[in-house]
Amino acid sequence: MPLVKTWQLIAGSAVAGLALSAAVVASAGPWDSGQRKAERDKAASWSRTGGADHGSGSGPGGLPQAAPSAPGVLQGVGRARSQAAAPDGLAAALRPLLADRALGTVRTASVVDTATGEVLYESGARDAMTPASTVKIATAAAALAALGPEHQIRTTVAPGADPGQIVLVGGGDPSLTAKKKSPAGSGGSLPKLAGDAAAALKAAGTYSVTLGYDDSLYTGPARHPIGDNPNIALVTSLAADEGRTDDSVSGPVDRVDDPAKEAARAFSALLVEHGIKVTGAPAKAKPAAGAQPLAVTLSTPLSGLVERMLTNSDNDIAEALARQTALASGQPASFEGAEKAVAARLASLGVDVTGTRFADGSGLNREDKVYAGLLTGILTKAAGTDHPELRPVLTGLPVAGFTGTLRARNAGSSPAAGLLRAKTGTLSGVNSLSGTVVDHSGRLLAFAFLTKDTPGPEGAEKALDKLAAAVAAAP
């Protein structure tokens, strides 16, 4: 049997998933970052593109064999590929839809076959556009290239420079929580960190401390250029629950004024619960030079952070990943350092970044500039054999009609429901959509549609959804 390519794997799973969607959504849980936890772990562990991971057996060249549980589906996909529609058929379907006035004054497009790299359709695909949140695809790819999908971010407690002092040291974990059971899923845990630190202190005969906190890992302005905004907290290396003032895990909400100080206050209260007296209020401090941590808590693996960011369009995670990319690249952990690092990491993947700008990691900054072909290029690389570390870029994309920011889009009877995964983008006058879709012949196609000066988000989103559905259903 021929080797199974990534487009075949995703096509087979998407078709089966659509047929069983109602049952799966009802019973598959628990969900984390837009994926079942087991699915997330499997996706992160793939070392090569190939067949489904149904065991340790491998085919020629070390690639996994086709899943024995689905031979009929995969054989059908293989036969259908030779009957795939010509690019001009796709163009005929897309051109009238791109003319929709709801898409504003400028519309650019790129559609690529991820298995072959063939450009099936493009219009202004090299024109630099403000991408809004679709830039998170670039942020995700850069972070994964810099750090790898298994990387975890540390939050530590270390002895302070003063006698009887301990310091809570932020490492930039955007999944860090002060809640005893985080509604957002796995991540760094201040309750666990407090328990481990208290145990270490008691073992050393210490029952009373002063508490310092260190949020100095990031540099430059902490406030995003968009200003005080419910879509994002201050960008700091120490924050719990994204500085949210309620129990939400995504979407706009008021944020605390000083996330680092609030995290330290929560940690202080947790230490008291574990029998450690904390004298005075937490204050900024540095750990003692060369001190070993008393306790450590780890973030969700980077693969999970990427998936959570893409599924929920999480701006706080996006900015954290951009800064982690900067740190891994020897750049300052600031907006400027992250901009340089993201561009350099994408270039190292073979992505042409000429004329682009990554002014932030989230897409809230209108100074971001990317082109449609860059986004489809990244998605194609994530589906290919050379960079398996990028796979979470695909698995994290919301599923049309089912998850995240696409839960209510291309749903129901849409030909794209369950077959399309895409990242949305929305700013005033800017709407975008980029992702992957399985077409009628079983090909996995990458697409990107970027617009400018749209008259309103509702009409633009409907028009973008029609474009994506047309890619899925083109004859």
C-alpha positions as a Markdown table, in Angstrom:
| # | Residue | x | y | z |
|---|---|---|---|---|
| 1 | Met | 0.0 | 0.0 | 0.0 |
| 2 | Pro | 1.4 | 3.5 | -0.8 |
| 3 | Leu | 2.6 | 5.7 | 1.9 |
| 4 | Val | -0.1 | 7.8 | 3.6 |
| 5 | Lys | 0.4 | 11.5 | 3.3 |
| 6 | Thr | -0.7 | 14.1 | 5.9 |
| 7 | Trp | -3.5 | 15.2 | 3.5 |
| 8 | Gln | -4.8 | 11.6 | 3.4 |
| 9 | Leu | -4.7 | 11.3 | 7.2 |
| 10 | Ile | -6.5 | 14.5 | 7.8 |
| 11 | Ala | -9.0 | 13.8 | 5.0 |
| 12 | Gly | -9.9 | 10.4 | 6.4 |
| 13 | Ser | -10.2 | 11.7 | 9.9 |
| 14 | Ala | -12.3 | 14.7 | 8.8 |
| 15 | Val | -14.8 | 12.6 | 6.9 |
| 16 | Ala | -15.2 | 10.1 | 9.7 |
| 17 | Gly | -15.4 | 13.0 | 12.2 |
| 18 | Leu | -18.2 | 14.7 | 10.3 |
| 19 | Ala | -20.2 | 11.5 | 10.2 |
| 20 | Leu | -19.9 | 11.0 | 13.9 |
| 21 | Ser | -19.8 | 14.6 | 14.9 |
| 22 | Ala | -22.8 | 14.7 | 17.2 |
| 23 | Ala | -21.7 | 11.7 | 19.2 |
| 24 | Val | -18.1 | 12.9 | 19.3 |
| 25 | Val | -18.9 | 16.3 | 20.6 |
| 26 | Ala | -21.2 | 14.9 | 23.2 |
| 27 | Ser | -18.9 | 12.2 | 24.6 |
| 28 | Ala | -15.3 | 12.7 | 23.6 |
| 29 | Gly | -14.2 | 15.0 | 26.5 |
| 30 | Pro | -12.4 | 16.2 | 28.4 |
| 31 | Trp | -11.3 | 19.0 | 26.1 |
| 32 | Asp | -8.3 | 21.2 | 26.4 |
| 33 | Ser | -7.0 | 23.8 | 24.0 |
| 34 | Gly | -9.5 | 22.8 | 21.3 |
| 35 | Gln | -8.3 | 19.2 | 21.2 |
| 36 | Arg | -9.0 | 16.1 | 23.3 |
| 37 | Lys | -6.1 | 15.7 | 25.7 |
| 38 | Ala | -5.1 | 12.4 | 24.2 |
| 39 | Glu | -5.3 | 13.8 | 20.7 |
| 40 | Arg | -3.2 | 16.7 | 21.7 |
| 41 | Asp | -0.5 | 14.5 | 23.1 |
| 42 | Lys | -0.5 | 12.2 | 20.0 |
| 43 | Ala | -0.2 | 15.2 | 17.7 |
| 44 | Ala | 2.7 | 16.6 | 19.7 |
| 45 | Ser | 4.5 | 13.3 | 19.7 |
| 46 | Trp | 4.4 | 12.7 | 15.9 |
| 47 | Ser | 7.9 | 12.7 | 14.7 |
| 48 | Arg | 7.0 | 12.3 | 11.0 |
| 49 | Thr | 4.2 | 13.0 | 8.7 |
| 50 | Gly | 2.4 | 9.8 | 7.8 |
| 51 | Gly | -0.4 | 7.5 | 8.7 |
| 52 | Ala | -2.5 | 7.4 | 11.9 |
| 53 | Asp | -0.7 | 6.4 | 15.0 |
| 54 | His | -2.3 | 3.1 | 15.7 |
| 55 | Gly | 0.7 | 1.3 | 16.9 |
| 56 | Ser | 4.5 | 1.1 | 16.7 |
| 57 | Gly | 4.7 | -0.6 | 13.3 |
| 58 | Ser | 6.2 | 1.3 | 10.5 |
| 59 | Gly | 6.3 | 1.1 | 6.7 |
| 60 | Pro | 9.1 | 1.8 | 4.3 |
| 61 | Gly | 11.4 | 4.6 | 5.3 |
| 62 | Gly | 10.2 | 4.6 | 8.9 |
| 63 | Leu | 6.9 | 6.2 | 8.1 |
| 64 | Pro | 3.8 | 4.8 | 10.0 |
| 65 | Gln | 1.6 | 2.5 | 8.0 |
| 66 | Ala | -1.9 | 3.4 | 7.1 |
| 67 | Ala | -4.4 | 2.9 | 9.9 |
| 68 | Pro | -5.8 | -0.6 | 9.6 |
| 69 | Ser | -9.1 | 0.6 | 11.0 |
| 70 | Ala | -9.9 | 2.7 | 8.0 |
| 71 | Pro | -8.6 | 1.1 | 4.8 |
| 72 | Gly | -11.7 | 1.8 | 2.8 |
| 73 | Val | -11.6 | 5.5 | 3.5 |
| 74 | Leu | -7.9 | 5.9 | 2.6 |
| 75 | Gln | -8.2 | 3.8 | -0.6 |
| 76 | Gly | -11.1 | 5.9 | -1.7 |
| 77 | Val | -9.2 | 9.1 | -1.1 |
| 78 | Gly | -6.3 | 7.8 | -3.1 |
| 79 | Arg | -8.5 | 7.0 | -6.1 |
| 80 | Ala | -10.2 | 10.4 | -5.8 |
| 81 | Arg | -7.0 | 12.3 | -6.0 |
| 82 | Ser | -6.5 | 11.5 | -9.7 |
| 83 | Gln | -10.0 | 13.0 | -10.3 |
| 84 | Ala | -9.2 | 16.3 | -8.6 |
| 85 | Ala | -10.6 | 19.5 | -10.0 |
| 86 | Ala | -8.4 | 21.7 | -12.2 |
| 87 | Pro | -7.3 | 25.0 | -10.7 |
| 88 | Asp | -9.5 | 26.9 | -13.2 |
| 89 | Gly | -12.6 | 25.3 | -11.7 |
| 90 | Leu | -11.7 | 26.6 | -8.3 |
| 91 | Ala | -11.0 | 30.1 | -9.8 |
| 92 | Ala | -14.4 | 30.1 | -11.4 |
| 93 | Ala | -16.0 | 29.4 | -8.0 |
| 94 | Leu | -14.0 | 32.0 | -6.1 |
| 95 | Arg | -13.9 | 35.0 | -8.4 |
| 96 | Pro | -17.6 | 36.0 | -8.0 |
| 97 | Leu | -17.4 | 35.5 | -4.3 |
| 98 | Leu | -14.3 | 37.7 | -4.0 |
| 99 | Ala | -16.3 | 40.5 | -5.7 |
| 100 | Asp | -18.7 | 40.7 | -2.8 |
| 101 | Arg | -18.7 | 44.3 | -1.5 |
| 102 | Ala | -18.9 | 43.0 | 2.0 |
| 103 | Leu | -15.2 | 42.2 | 1.6 |
| 104 | Gly | -14.2 | 45.8 | 1.4 |
| 105 | Thr | -12.0 | 47.6 | -1.0 |
| 106 | Val | -9.0 | 45.2 | -1.1 |
| 107 | Arg | -9.3 | 41.4 | -1.1 |
| 108 | Thr | -6.4 | 39.0 | -1.5 |
| 109 | Ala | -6.4 | 35.3 | -1.7 |
| 110 | Ser | -4.2 | 32.2 | -1.8 |
| 111 | Val | -5.1 | 28.5 | -2.1 |
| 112 | Val | -2.5 | 25.8 | -2.2 |
| 113 | Asp | -2.4 | 22.0 | -2.3 |
| 114 | Thr | -0.4 | 21.1 | 0.8 |
| 115 | Ala | 0.6 | 17.7 | -0.6 |
| 116 | Thr | 2.3 | 19.1 | -3.7 |
| 117 | Gly | 2.8 | 22.8 | -3.0 |
| 118 | Glu | 0.8 | 23.6 | -6.2 |
| 119 | Val | -0.8 | 27.1 | -6.2 |
| 120 | Leu | -4.4 | 26.4 | -7.1 |
| 121 | Tyr | -5.6 | 30.0 | -7.0 |
| 122 | Glu | -4.2 | 33.4 | -6.0 |
| 123 | Ser | -5.1 | 37.0 | -6.2 |
| 124 | Gly | -2.8 | 39.6 | -4.7 |
| 125 | Ala | -1.2 | 36.8 | -2.8 |
| 126 | Arg | 2.0 | 38.8 | -2.3 |
| 127 | Asp | 0.3 | 42.0 | -1.2 |
| 128 | Ala | 1.1 | 43.0 | 2.4 |
| 129 | Met | -2.1 | 43.3 | 4.4 |
| 130 | Thr | -3.0 | 43.9 | 8.0 |
| 131 | Pro | -3.8 | 40.3 | 9.1 |
| 132 | Ala | -5.5 | 40.8 | 12.4 |
| 133 | Ser | -5.5 | 37.5 | 14.4 |
| 134 | Thr | -4.5 | 35.3 | 11.5 |
| 135 | Val | -1.0 | 36.5 | 12.4 |
| 136 | Lys | -1.2 | 34.0 | 15.2 |
| 137 | Ile | -0.5 | 31.3 | 12.7 |
| 138 | Ala | 2.9 | 32.9 | 12.2 |
| 139 | Thr | 3.4 | 33.4 | 15.9 |
| 140 | Ala | 2.7 | 29.7 | 16.5 |
| 141 | Ala | 5.0 | 28.5 | 13.8 |
| 142 | Ala | 7.9 | 30.7 | 15.0 |
| 143 | Ala | 7.5 | 29.6 | 18.6 |
| 144 | Leu | 7.4 | 25.9 | 17.7 |
| 145 | Ala | 10.4 | 26.3 | 15.5 |
| 146 | Ala | 12.3 | 28.1 | 18.2 |
| 147 | Leu | 11.4 | 25.9 | 21.2 |
| 148 | Gly | 9.7 | 22.6 | 20.0 |
| 149 | Pro | 6.3 | 21.3 | 20.9 |
| 150 | Glu | 7.3 | 19.7 | 24.2 |
| 151 | His | 8.8 | 22.8 | 25.7 |
| 152 | Gln | 7.4 | 23.9 | 29.1 |
| 153 | Ile | 7.7 | 27.3 | 30.7 |
| 154 | Arg | 8.9 | 27.4 | 34.4 |
| 155 | Thr | 7.5 | 29.4 | 37.3 |
| 156 | Thr | 9.7 | 29.0 | 40.3 |
| 157 | Val | 10.2 | 29.8 | 44.0 |
| 158 | Ala | 13.7 | 30.5 | 45.0 |
| 159 | Pro | 15.5 | 31.8 | 48.2 |
| 160 | Gly | 15.8 | 35.6 | 48.2 |
| 161 | Ala | 18.8 | 37.8 | 48.8 |
| 162 | Asp | 17.5 | 38.7 | 52.3 |
| 163 | Pro | 17.4 | 36.3 | 55.3 |
| 164 | Gly | 14.0 | 34.6 | 55.5 |
| 165 | Gln | 12.9 | 35.8 | 52.1 |
| 166 | Ile | 11.6 | 33.7 | 49.2 |
| 167 | Val | 10.9 | 35.0 | 45.7 |
| 168 | Leu | 8.2 | 34.0 | 43.2 |
| 169 | Val | 9.9 | 34.1 | 39.8 |
| 170 | Gly | 7.9 | 34.5 | 36.7 |
| 171 | Gly | 9.0 | 32.7 | 33.5 |
| 172 | Gly | 6.2 | 33.9 | 31.3 |
| 173 | Asp | 3.8 | 31.0 | 31.6 |
| 174 | Pro | 0.4 | 32.2 | 30.1 |
| 175 | Ser | -1.3 | 29.1 | 31.5 |
| 176 | Leu | -0.4 | 29.8 | 35.1 |
| 177 | Thr | -3.4 | 29.7 | 37.4 |
| 178 | Ala | -4.2 | 30.6 | 41.0 |
| 179 | Lys | -7.3 | 28.4 | 41.0 |
| 180 | Lys | -7.2 | 25.0 | 42.6 |
| 181 | Lys | -8.8 | 23.6 | 39.5 |
| 182 | Ser | -8.2 | 25.7 | 36.4 |
| 183 | Pro | -11.2 | 25.9 | 34.0 |
| 184 | Ala | -8.8 | 26.5 | 31.2 |
| 185 | Gly | -7.2 | 23.1 | 31.5 |
| 186 | Ser | -3.6 | 22.0 | 32.2 |
| 187 | Gly | -0.9 | 24.5 | 33.1 |
| 188 | Gly | 1.3 | 25.9 | 35.7 |
| 189 | Ser | -0.4 | 25.9 | 39.2 |
| 190 | Leu | 0.2 | 28.3 | 42.0 |
| 191 | Pro | -1.6 | 26.1 | 44.5 |
| 192 | Lys | 0.8 | 23.2 | 43.7 |
| 193 | Leu | 3.8 | 25.5 | 43.7 |
| 194 | Ala | 2.8 | 26.8 | 47.1 |
| 195 | Gly | 2.3 | 23.3 | 48.5 |
| 196 | Asp | 5.7 | 22.2 | 47.2 |
| 197 | Ala | 7.4 | 25.4 | 48.4 |
| 198 | Ala | 5.8 | 25.0 | 51.9 |
| 199 | Ala | 7.0 | 21.4 | 52.1 |
| 200 | Ala | 10.6 | 22.5 | 51.2 |
| 201 | Leu | 10.5 | 25.3 | 53.8 |
| 202 | Lys | 9.2 | 23.1 | 56.5 |
| 203 | Ala | 11.8 | 20.5 | 55.8 |
| 204 | Ala | 14.4 | 23.2 | 56.4 |
| 205 | Gly | 12.7 | 24.2 | 59.6 |
| 206 | Thr | 11.3 | 27.5 | 58.2 |
| 207 | Tyr | 7.7 | 28.5 | 59.0 |
| 208 | Ser | 7.8 | 32.2 | 58.5 |
| 209 | Val | 9.0 | 34.1 | 55.4 |
| 210 | Thr | 8.8 | 37.4 | 53.6 |
| 211 | Leu | 7.7 | 37.1 | 49.9 |
| 212 | Gly | 9.2 | 38.8 | 46.9 |
| 213 | Tyr | 8.2 | 38.5 | 43.3 |
| 214 | Asp | 10.3 | 38.9 | 40.1 |
| 215 | Asp | 8.6 | 39.8 | 36.8 |
| 216 | Ser | 11.8 | 41.2 | 35.2 |
| 217 | Leu | 12.2 | 38.6 | 32.5 |
| 218 | Tyr | 10.3 | 40.7 | 30.0 |
| 219 | Thr | 11.5 | 44.1 | 29.0 |
| 220 | Gly | 10.1 | 47.2 | 27.3 |
| 221 | Pro | 6.5 | 48.4 | 27.6 |
| 222 | Ala | 4.1 | 45.9 | 29.3 |
| 223 | Arg | 1.0 | 47.6 | 27.8 |
| 224 | His | 0.1 | 46.7 | 24.3 |
| 225 | Pro | 0.1 | 49.6 | 21.8 |
| 226 | Ile | -3.6 | 49.2 | 21.5 |
| 227 | Gly | -3.8 | 50.6 | 25.0 |
| 228 | Asp | -6.0 | 49.6 | 28.0 |
| 229 | Asn | -8.2 | 47.0 | 26.4 |
| 230 | Pro | -10.3 | 44.0 | 27.7 |
| 231 | Asn | -8.9 | 41.8 | 24.9 |
| 232 | Ile | -5.4 | 41.7 | 26.5 |
| 233 | Ala | -3.7 | 42.1 | 29.9 |
| 234 | Leu | -0.4 | 43.8 | 30.6 |
| 235 | Val | 2.3 | 41.6 | 29.0 |
| 236 | Thr | 4.3 | 40.5 | 31.9 |
| 237 | Ser | 6.3 | 37.4 | 32.8 |
| 238 | Leu | 4.3 | 36.8 | 35.9 |
| 239 | Ala | 0.5 | 36.6 | 35.8 |
| 240 | Ala | -2.2 | 34.2 | 36.9 |
| 241 | Asp | -5.3 | 33.4 | 34.9 |
| 242 | Glu | -4.3 | 36.0 | 32.4 |
| 243 | Gly | -5.1 | 38.7 | 34.9 |
| 244 | Arg | -8.8 | 38.1 | 34.4 |
| 245 | Thr | -11.3 | 39.5 | 36.9 |
| 246 | Asp | -13.8 | 36.7 | 36.6 |
| 247 | Asp | -13.8 | 32.9 | 35.9 |
| 248 | Ser | -13.7 | 33.3 | 32.1 |
| 249 | Val | -10.9 | 31.5 | 30.1 |
| 250 | Ser | -11.2 | 33.4 | 26.8 |
| 251 | Gly | -12.7 | 36.5 | 25.2 |
| 252 | Pro | -12.7 | 40.1 | 26.4 |
| 253 | Val | -13.0 | 40.9 | 30.1 |
| 254 | Asp | -11.6 | 43.5 | 32.5 |
| 255 | Arg | -8.1 | 42.8 | 33.7 |
| 256 | Val | -6.3 | 43.5 | 37.0 |
| 257 | Asp | -4.1 | 46.6 | 37.1 |
| 258 | Asp | -0.9 | 44.7 | 38.1 |
| 259 | Pro | -1.0 | 41.0 | 37.1 |
| 260 | Ala | 2.4 | 40.3 | 38.8 |
| 261 | Lys | 1.4 | 41.8 | 42.1 |
| 262 | Glu | -1.9 | 40.0 | 42.1 |
| 263 | Ala | -0.3 | 36.7 | 41.3 |
| 264 | Ala | 2.1 | 37.2 | 44.3 |
| 265 | Arg | -0.8 | 38.1 | 46.6 |
| 266 | Ala | -2.6 | 34.9 | 45.6 |
| 267 | Phe | 0.6 | 32.9 | 46.2 |
| 268 | Ser | 1.0 | 34.5 | 49.6 |
| 269 | Ala | -2.5 | 33.4 | 50.6 |
| 270 | Leu | -1.8 | 29.9 | 49.4 |
| 271 | Leu | 1.4 | 29.7 | 51.4 |
| 272 | Val | -0.6 | 30.6 | 54.5 |
| 273 | Glu | -3.1 | 27.8 | 53.8 |
| 274 | His | -0.1 | 25.4 | 53.8 |
| 275 | Gly | 1.0 | 26.6 | 57.3 |
| 276 | Ile | 3.7 | 29.2 | 56.2 |
| 277 | Lys | 3.4 | 32.6 | 57.8 |
| 278 | Val | 4.0 | 35.5 | 55.3 |
| 279 | Thr | 5.2 | 38.7 | 56.9 |
| 280 | Gly | 4.2 | 41.9 | 55.2 |
| 281 | Ala | 2.9 | 42.4 | 51.6 |
| 282 | Pro | 4.7 | 40.9 | 48.6 |
| 283 | Ala | 7.2 | 43.3 | 47.0 |
| 284 | Lys | 9.4 | 43.2 | 44.0 |
| 285 | Ala | 12.7 | 41.4 | 44.6 |
| 286 | Lys | 15.4 | 39.2 | 43.0 |
| 287 | Pro | 16.3 | 35.7 | 44.0 |
| 288 | Ala | 19.7 | 35.2 | 45.6 |
| 289 | Ala | 22.5 | 34.8 | 43.0 |
| 290 | Gly | 23.0 | 31.2 | 42.1 |
| 291 | Ala | 20.2 | 30.0 | 44.3 |
| 292 | Gln | 18.5 | 26.7 | 43.3 |
| 293 | Pro | 14.7 | 26.7 | 43.2 |
| 294 | Leu | 12.7 | 25.5 | 46.2 |
| 295 | Ala | 9.8 | 24.5 | 43.9 |
| 296 | Val | 8.9 | 24.6 | 40.3 |
| 297 | Thr | 5.6 | 24.4 | 38.3 |
| 298 | Leu | 5.5 | 23.9 | 34.6 |
| 299 | Ser | 3.2 | 25.3 | 31.9 |
| 300 | Thr | 1.2 | 23.3 | 29.4 |
| 301 | Pro | 3.6 | 22.0 | 26.7 |
| 302 | Leu | 4.0 | 24.4 | 23.9 |
| 303 | Ser | 1.9 | 22.3 | 21.6 |
| 304 | Gly | -1.0 | 22.8 | 24.0 |
| 305 | Leu | -0.4 | 26.5 | 24.4 |
| 306 | Val | -0.4 | 26.9 | 20.6 |
| 307 | Glu | -3.7 | 24.9 | 20.2 |
| 308 | Arg | -5.3 | 26.9 | 23.0 |
| 309 | Met | -4.1 | 30.2 | 21.4 |
| 310 | Leu | -5.4 | 29.3 | 18.0 |
| 311 | Thr | -8.7 | 27.8 | 19.0 |
| 312 | Asn | -9.8 | 30.6 | 21.3 |
| 313 | Ser | -7.8 | 33.4 | 19.5 |
| 314 | Asp | -6.1 | 34.0 | 22.9 |
| 315 | Asn | -4.1 | 37.3 | 22.7 |
| 316 | Asp | -2.4 | 36.8 | 26.0 |
| 317 | Ile | -0.9 | 33.5 | 25.0 |
| 318 | Ala | 0.1 | 34.9 | 21.6 |
| 319 | Glu | 2.1 | 37.7 | 23.2 |
| 320 | Ala | 3.7 | 35.3 | 25.6 |
| 321 | Leu | 4.7 | 32.9 | 22.8 |
| 322 | Ala | 6.2 | 35.8 | 20.8 |
| 323 | Arg | 8.4 | 36.8 | 23.8 |
| 324 | Gln | 9.4 | 33.2 | 24.4 |
| 325 | Thr | 10.5 | 33.1 | 20.8 |
| 326 | Ala | 12.6 | 36.2 | 21.5 |
| 327 | Leu | 14.2 | 34.7 | 24.5 |
| 328 | Ala | 15.0 | 31.5 | 22.6 |
| 329 | Ser | 16.5 | 33.6 | 19.8 |
| 330 | Gly | 18.8 | 35.7 | 22.0 |
| 331 | Gln | 16.6 | 38.8 | 21.5 |
| 332 | Pro | 15.1 | 41.0 | 24.3 |
| 333 | Ala | 11.7 | 39.8 | 25.5 |
| 334 | Ser | 9.9 | 42.9 | 24.3 |
| 335 | Phe | 7.6 | 43.8 | 21.4 |
| 336 | Glu | 10.7 | 44.8 | 19.4 |
| 337 | Gly | 12.7 | 41.8 | 20.2 |
| 338 | Ala | 9.8 | 39.5 | 19.5 |
| 339 | Glu | 9.2 | 41.1 | 16.1 |
| 340 | Lys | 12.8 | 40.4 | 15.1 |
| 341 | Ala | 12.8 | 36.9 | 16.5 |
| 342 | Val | 9.5 | 35.8 | 14.8 |
| 343 | Ala | 10.6 | 37.1 | 11.4 |
| 344 | Ala | 14.0 | 35.4 | 11.7 |
| 345 | Arg | 12.5 | 32.0 | 12.8 |
| 346 | Leu | 10.0 | 32.1 | 9.9 |
| 347 | Ala | 12.9 | 32.9 | 7.5 |
| 348 | Ser | 14.8 | 29.9 | 8.9 |
| 349 | Leu | 11.8 | 27.7 | 7.9 |
| 350 | Gly | 12.2 | 28.9 | 4.3 |
| 351 | Val | 9.3 | 31.4 | 4.5 |
| 352 | Asp | 9.8 | 34.6 | 2.5 |
| 353 | Val | 9.3 | 37.4 | 5.0 |
| 354 | Thr | 10.1 | 40.2 | 2.6 |
| 355 | Gly | 7.7 | 43.1 | 3.1 |
| 356 | Thr | 6.2 | 41.7 | 6.3 |
| 357 | Arg | 6.1 | 43.0 | 9.8 |
| 358 | Phe | 5.3 | 41.2 | 13.1 |
| 359 | Ala | 4.7 | 44.2 | 15.3 |
| 360 | Asp | 3.1 | 42.0 | 17.9 |
| 361 | Gly | 2.2 | 38.3 | 18.3 |
| 362 | Ser | -1.6 | 38.6 | 18.6 |
| 363 | Gly | -2.6 | 40.7 | 15.6 |
| 364 | Leu | -4.1 | 43.5 | 17.7 |
| 365 | Asn | -1.6 | 45.9 | 16.2 |
| 366 | Arg | -2.6 | 47.3 | 12.8 |
| 367 | Glu | 1.1 | 47.7 | 12.0 |
| 368 | Asp | 1.3 | 43.9 | 11.4 |
| 369 | Lys | 1.8 | 43.2 | 7.7 |
| 370 | Val | 1.7 | 39.8 | 6.1 |
| 371 | Tyr | 0.6 | 38.4 | 2.7 |
| 372 | Ala | -1.9 | 35.6 | 2.0 |
| 373 | Gly | 0.8 | 33.5 | 0.4 |
| 374 | Leu | 2.9 | 33.6 | 3.6 |
| 375 | Leu | 0.0 | 32.1 | 5.6 |
| 376 | Thr | -0.6 | 29.3 | 3.1 |
| 377 | Gly | 3.1 | 28.7 | 3.0 |
| 378 | Ile | 3.3 | 28.2 | 6.7 |
| 379 | Leu | 0.3 | 25.9 | 6.7 |
| 380 | Thr | 1.8 | 23.9 | 3.9 |
| 381 | Lys | 5.0 | 23.5 | 5.8 |
| 382 | Ala | 3.1 | 22.4 | 8.9 |
| 383 | Ala | 1.4 | 19.7 | 6.8 |
| 384 | Gly | 4.7 | 18.5 | 5.2 |
| 385 | Thr | 7.4 | 16.0 | 6.2 |
| 386 | Asp | 10.3 | 18.4 | 6.9 |
| 387 | His | 8.9 | 20.2 | 10.0 |
| 388 | Pro | 6.8 | 17.8 | 12.2 |
| 389 | Glu | 7.3 | 20.2 | 15.1 |
| 390 | Leu | 4.9 | 22.5 | 13.4 |
| 391 | Arg | 2.0 | 20.1 | 13.4 |
| 392 | Pro | 0.1 | 21.9 | 16.3 |
| 393 | Val | -0.4 | 24.8 | 13.9 |
| 394 | Leu | -2.8 | 22.5 | 12.1 |
| 395 | Thr | -4.4 | 20.7 | 15.0 |
| 396 | Gly | -5.0 | 23.9 | 17.0 |
| 397 | Leu | -7.1 | 25.6 | 14.3 |
| 398 | Pro | -10.8 | 25.8 | 15.2 |
| 399 | Val | -13.1 | 23.4 | 13.5 |
| 400 | Ala | -16.0 | 24.9 | 11.4 |
| 401 | Gly | -19.3 | 24.4 | 13.2 |
| 402 | Phe | -17.8 | 22.8 | 16.3 |
| 403 | Thr | -14.9 | 24.6 | 18.2 |
| 404 | Gly | -13.5 | 27.9 | 19.2 |
| 405 | Thr | -14.1 | 31.0 | 17.1 |
| 406 | Leu | -15.6 | 28.8 | 14.3 |
| 407 | Arg | -18.2 | 27.2 | 16.5 |
| 408 | Ala | -21.0 | 29.1 | 14.9 |
| 409 | Arg | -19.5 | 29.6 | 11.4 |
| 410 | Asn | -19.8 | 27.2 | 8.4 |
| 411 | Ala | -22.0 | 25.1 | 10.6 |
| 412 | Gly | -24.9 | 22.8 | 10.0 |
| 413 | Ser | -25.4 | 21.9 | 6.3 |
| 414 | Ser | -22.4 | 23.9 | 5.1 |
| 415 | Pro | -20.1 | 21.8 | 2.9 |
| 416 | Ala | -17.2 | 23.0 | 5.1 |
| 417 | Ala | -18.7 | 21.9 | 8.4 |
| 418 | Gly | -16.3 | 19.6 | 10.2 |
| 419 | Leu | -13.9 | 19.6 | 7.2 |
| 420 | Leu | -12.5 | 23.1 | 7.6 |
| 421 | Arg | -10.1 | 24.3 | 10.3 |
| 422 | Ala | -9.2 | 28.0 | 10.2 |
| 423 | Lys | -8.0 | 31.0 | 12.2 |
| 424 | Thr | -10.2 | 34.0 | 12.1 |
| 425 | Gly | -9.1 | 37.7 | 12.2 |
| 426 | Thr | -11.2 | 40.7 | 13.1 |
| 427 | Leu | -10.3 | 44.4 | 13.6 |
| 428 | Ser | -12.4 | 47.4 | 12.7 |
| 429 | Gly | -12.4 | 47.3 | 8.8 |
| 430 | Val | -10.2 | 44.2 | 8.7 |
| 431 | Asn | -11.5 | 40.7 | 8.4 |
| 432 | Ser | -9.5 | 37.6 | 7.5 |
| 433 | Leu | -9.7 | 33.8 | 7.4 |
| 434 | Ser | -6.8 | 31.3 | 6.9 |
| 435 | Gly | -6.6 | 27.6 | 7.5 |
| 436 | Thr | -7.1 | 24.2 | 5.8 |
| 437 | Val | -10.0 | 22.4 | 4.3 |
| 438 | Val | -10.5 | 18.9 | 2.8 |
| 439 | Asp | -11.9 | 19.3 | -0.7 |
| 440 | His | -14.3 | 16.9 | -2.4 |
| 441 | Ser | -11.5 | 14.7 | -3.7 |
| 442 | Gly | -9.8 | 14.3 | -0.4 |
| 443 | Arg | -7.0 | 16.9 | -0.8 |
| 444 | Leu | -5.9 | 19.0 | 2.1 |
| 445 | Leu | -5.8 | 22.5 | 0.8 |
| 446 | Ala | -4.4 | 25.6 | 2.6 |
| 447 | Phe | -6.1 | 28.9 | 2.1 |
| 448 | Ala | -5.9 | 32.5 | 3.2 |
| 449 | Phe | -8.3 | 35.4 | 2.5 |
| 450 | Leu | -7.3 | 38.9 | 3.7 |
| 451 | Thr | -9.5 | 42.0 | 3.3 |
| 452 | Lys | -9.3 | 45.7 | 3.9 |
| 453 | Asp | -11.9 | 48.5 | 4.6 |
| 454 | Thr | -14.8 | 46.1 | 5.1 |
| 455 | Pro | -18.0 | 47.9 | 5.9 |
| 456 | Gly | -18.9 | 45.6 | 8.9 |
| 457 | Pro | -17.8 | 42.3 | 10.5 |
| 458 | Glu | -21.0 | 40.4 | 10.0 |
| 459 | Gly | -21.2 | 40.7 | 6.3 |
| 460 | Ala | -17.5 | 40.2 | 5.9 |
| 461 | Glu | -17.5 | 37.0 | 8.0 |
| 462 | Lys | -20.4 | 35.6 | 5.9 |
| 463 | Ala | -18.6 | 36.4 | 2.7 |
| 464 | Leu | -15.3 | 34.8 | 4.0 |
| 465 | Asp | -17.2 | 31.7 | 5.1 |
| 466 | Lys | -18.7 | 31.4 | 1.6 |
| 467 | Leu | -15.2 | 31.5 | 0.1 |
| 468 | Ala | -13.9 | 28.8 | 2.5 |
| 469 | Ala | -17.0 | 26.6 | 1.7 |
| 470 | Ala | -16.4 | 27.1 | -2.0 |
| 471 | Val | -12.8 | 25.8 | -1.6 |
| 472 | Ala | -14.3 | 22.7 | 0.1 |
| 473 | Ala | -17.0 | 22.2 | -2.5 |
| 474 | Ala | -15.4 | 23.3 | -5.8 |
| 475 | Pro | -16.3 | 20.8 | -8.6 |
